[in-house]
Amino acid sequence: MFEVRLHGRGGQGVVTAAELLSEAAFAEGRHAQAFPSFGSERTGAPVVSYCRIGDEVIRTREPVMEPHALVVQDATLLHQVDVFAGLRSDGWVLINSRETPGQLGIESLEAGHVLTVDATNLARQHVGRPMPNAALLGGLAAMTGIVHLDAVAAAIRAKFPGGIAEGNVSAAQAAYDLVSARKVG
């Protein structure tokens, strides 16, 4: 089973990202589940969402405590919340930021397993709004191979109408291409 924990702030689409990831996995014939965890339900409050993907039925409903991958949709959380808690030693980290991991103060993580992508800017370019979730899913697909980009695109198209879907698919493709070009591990 592959476990993903997504961190962000209310209004950034963290819950939707986990749902889309699980739908992409399901479309590829795998078992998947997604669920959120949040305290105060307000825009800007820290939100955590989880996704599990497996080849067999997933029975556990506990929060993901030892993720294989972390997606951080808001880099301001890096030094406010322990986003790296429980991350497996060979785990993957994808952060929405235009800065490098070193500039963010997290250079101690294993090289190649932590990347940044300016998903907010990609979303502005392709969707017209600063919603980084779809772009980050494209980046996660490239980084880990846990789902294919085509499945992510299909999940986005099933969730959103017309132009919104196509903009998000374009943002996911752009992030996929960026991460594929920079991935080393």
C-alpha angles and dihedrals in degrees: 000000000000116000127200129189119197122200127193144114130284110277096030096096098252093144092045091050092057091047092050091048091052091047090051091052092046090051088056090057098260132124116253143168134189131189138160135230121200140148117206108025101226139117112273097020117126112269130188124196130183137210130187123192124189146154092235134048111291111225103169118095098182123120115269105263100169107035125193087208138022125202114195111194095181118040091199086077092063094087098026101053128031093246092163095057110134095000108159115248089246093040127135125236125194116184129190101230141113088220125086121249088255092054088050091053096246101106090126092078116100112282114253093020095079123057136164127214127181093236093161091060092045089052091050090051097046105026103024092234133083095247106135099180101094093043090051091052089056089050092048091051090054094043100048107016088221090135133011122250090239090060091049089051091049091050091050092049091049091052103042135043127247115297095019090055094046092048091051092047089052091050090049090050092049092051090045090054093047094049092044090054094049102036115116106164 
